[in-house]
Amino acid sequence: MCICGLVLIFSYSDIIIEREVLMQKYIHLVQIVETEKVAANQLRTQLEDQDTEIERLKAEVQHTHTHTHTHLHNTVLEIFIISNPILI
C-alpha cells in the first residue's frame, strides 16, 4: 500500500468520526429547540391565564366601584334626609 492509500484511509476514517461528532451536535441542538418550544408554549399559556385573571379582576374592581358608589350615594341621601326632616 502506498502512502497515498494510507492518507486516503485516514482521511475517510476522520470524515466518519467528524460526521458522528456533527450528528451528535445536531441531535443536541434539536433537543434544545424542542425544549425551547415547550417553554414558549408554557409561557404563552401563562400569559393567557394572566390576561384572563386581569380581565376578571378588572370586572371585580368595576363591580366593587359601582356598588360602593351606589352605597355611598344612598348613605349620603339618608344622612341628608335625617339632617333635614323639614324638606320631606
C-alpha positions in Angstrom: 0.0 0.0 0.0 1.4 3.3 -0.9 1.4 6.5 1.2 -1.5 7.9 -0.9 -3.6 4.9 0.1 -2.9 5.4 3.9 -3.7 9.1 3.6 -7.0 8.3 1.9 -7.9 5.7 4.6 -7.1 8.0 7.4 -9.0 10.8 5.7 -12.1 8.7 5.3 -11.8 7.5 8.9 -11.5 11.1 10.0 -14.5 12.0 7.9 -16.6 9.3 9.5 -15.6 10.4 13.0 -16.3 14.0 12.2 -19.7 13.0 10.8 -20.6 11.3 14.0 -19.5 14.3 16.1 -21.6 16.6 13.9 -24.6 14.3 14.1 -24.3 14.3 18.0 -24.2 18.1 17.9 -27.2 18.2 15.6 -29.2 15.9 17.9 -28.3 18.1 20.8 -29.4 21.3 19.0 -32.7 19.6 18.0 -33.3 18.8 21.7 -32.6 22.4 22.7 -35.0 23.6 20.1 -37.7 21.2 21.3 -37.2 22.3 24.9 -37.5 25.9 23.9 -40.7 25.2 22.0 -42.2 23.6 25.1 -41.0 26.5 27.3 -42.5 29.0 24.8 -45.9 27.2 24.9 -45.9 27.2 28.7 -45.1 30.9 28.8 -47.9 31.6 26.2 -50.3 29.6 28.4 -49.3 31.5 31.5 -49.8 34.8 29.7 -53.2 33.8 28.5 -54.1 32.8 32.1 -52.8 36.1 33.4 -54.8 38.0 30.8 -57.9 36.1 31.9 -57.2 36.9 35.5 -56.6 40.6 34.8 -59.9 40.8 33.0 -61.6 39.1 35.9 -60.0 41.5 38.4 -61.0 44.5 36.3 -64.6 43.3 36.3 -64.4 42.8 40.0 -63.0 46.3 40.6 -65.6 47.8 38.4 -68.4 46.0 40.2 -67.0 47.0 43.6 -66.6 50.6 42.5 -70.2 50.7 41.2 -71.5 49.0 44.4 -69.5 51.3 46.6 -70.6 54.4 44.7 -74.3 53.4 44.9 -74.0 52.6 48.6 -72.2 55.9 49.3 -74.9 57.8 47.4 -77.6 56.1 49.4 -75.8 56.8 52.7 -75.3 60.5 51.8 -79.0 60.7 50.8 -80.1 59.1 54.1 -77.9 61.5 56.1 -79.3 64.4 54.2 -82.9 63.3 54.8 -82.2 62.7 58.5 -80.5 66.1 58.9 -83.3 67.9 57.1 -86.6 66.4 58.1 -88.4 69.6 57.2 -87.7 69.0 53.5 -89.7 65.8 53.5 
